[in-house]
C-alpha cells in the first residue's frame, strides 16, 4: 500500500513544508529556560507525522523513547528495544522536526561499558539525527555521562522509576519514599549534574522530593509523575491522546478526553465503508 503523496525515492517529504517560526531548542537553551522560569514542554514521538504535529504545537523537547516497545511494538516492557530500533525511529522523527530538540533513549545495556556507550550514543547522533541521548540511572552512569559529554554528546539523565530496571525494582513503583532513598536520589542528581548532564528526567517520585531536587541542581528537571514543581513535564504522546492500551498510570492525563476525535474518525470510516458512502464521487477518479 502506497500513500498518494509519497515523495520520490531519496526525497524528504517534509523538506518543503512551511517552517515553524521558532528558534531551535538546544542544550544551552534548556538551561536558560530553567533560569528564566519557563516551563519545558516534552513529549515522545516515533514517526515524522507526529513529530511535525508536536513541533507545530510548540513542544520544546521530543524524545524517541524506548517506550516505543510498549506503544509501537506491543511489548510488556522496554527491555527488548534495540539500538537499531531507536536509530530507525530517530531518523523518522528528525524529518518532522524544525525547532524541537530531539533526544534519543539509550536502550537496555546499550551503555553497559564506556566503549559501548560511546559507540551507541554516537550512532544516535550521526545516524539518527538526535541532538542528545538519555541515560537511565546513576552509579556507573555518572562516569558514562562524563565520558559522553567529553566527546560532545549532550546527555539527559533519568532517575526515580527507571523502566529498564523494572525487574530489579520489582515492578513499576514510586521511588524515593523513605529518607535513605530520598537522600540517595538527591545525591545522584547532583552527581549527574556535576558530570555534565544537560537535563534530568524524574519519573514517579513524590512531588516534594522532585521539588527539592529541582531547587538544588543547576540543570532543568523534567517530570513524569513527579509533580508540578519540576522545570518541565514529559508524557508519552499515546497517553496524551488516550490511545495507549491497558491500565492508565495515575500521572497520565488524557487531553483528548471528552472529544474522542481519533475514535470518532475511525468509527466514521468503518461505517462509511460498510454502508458504501465512501468513497464517493469527490474521492474517486473520473474515467478517462
C-alpha angles and dihedrals in degrees: 000000000000127000112238092232094053111148122232116272111287093013121121107234090204098047096093099041115115112275121243110247096235134107113252114261114241137181092261089048090058089057090048091051090057091048091050094046092239113149116240114228117210136176137165124249133180105183141037097253095056090040090058092049092050092047092050090048090059101254110166102202128028119196125201091207130192081240082093084085088067105035102029105027098032095234125154093229138017093242099097093054110115136211088247089056092053094045092050094051092043090057090053095045094046090061091060097049129089106159110006120096112246116222123188123208116231101225129221113313092352088121098036092124131024091246093050092045093052093047095047096042089049089055091052090059102033099040103020100041094233121152097204139017129221122224125193121223139003129249106075089008089071091067091040088054091051091048094051093046090051087056092051096257110134115222134209109200124212127208138167113040104018107189094207087064094053094122094049092046092048095237141329100318136156110263131212099040099137129053095253092051091046093051091047093050092050091048091049091049091052092047093051092048090050089049089060106263112162096210141001128223113210112198127190100345128137111276094237091054091049089051091051092050091047092052094048105048128063096223125079120265119218114201134210109176089349104108137255099292095076116106090245145354136237132192136170107263092227088058093050089053094044096239101114113114124235134018117350117233116235093249094056121097121190102221092188092058112131092023102064089187097157095045091044092051092050093046091049091051092050091049094047094051093047095048093043097242091120127093097031128175092280090059099043134077116248119236117269 
